[in-house]
Amino acid sequence: MEKIMGRLLSRMLVPLMLLTVVGACGPRPVAGLPPGLPWQPGRYVQESSVTPDFDPEEAPYSLAAFPVEQAAGAPAESFQAIFQEELLRAWQAQGLKVGTRKNAVRLSGTVHNLSLRGARLRWLTGRLYASLTMSGLLTKGDGVVFAFRDQVAVSSPLAPGKAAPREQELLLRSLAREAARHILNELLLHRSPSDSG
């Protein structure tokens, strides 16, 4: 009887485990993004949704802070400020207008998970790792003209031994800069399938 119960239990557990793994890997709805957006694989972000008639180079922009929902090993408030600086720097470097004009297109979003790993074994491995998942959108009036979802990861240069001063801060700045670059590249260099053919 115990053997039969054991086999029955193992037959039930395997499909349940597979369903759990498949469910964890699939796309999940992200809070703060309107439902029903026409998502497609991004060229520079994981997924994006772009209104075809939106001209990103002509619009004035307002950049909102991206709050950090969960942070592991990294200071959430410090990263939020760093990310805001890097977004502003990236927008200005492309000659895009940033301000608080009445008709400005508003960039807003959320960093869902921020992680800084490797600090405990830094002296041995010689490297730190930082990553984030984020989503956001550009709104013009009440309409969404651009939306994105992305994951970004960076690591520090390999340097075994004693950690460099401000190494963690510099790595988080590198992560913020890379995330801002992903968003801006997708916005400015996005092409619809009809453009590529």
Buried (B, 14 or more C-beta within 10 A) or exposed (E): EEEEEEEEEEEEEEEEEEEEEEEEEEEEEBEBBEEEBEBEEBEBBBBBBBEEEBEBEEBBBBBEEBBBBEBEBBBBEBBBEBBBBBBBEBBEEEEBBBEEEEEBBEBBBBBBBBBBBBBEEBEEBBBBBBBBBBBBBBBBEEEBBBBBBBBBEBBBEEEEEEBEEEBBBEBBBBBBBBBBBBBBBBBEEBEEEEEEE
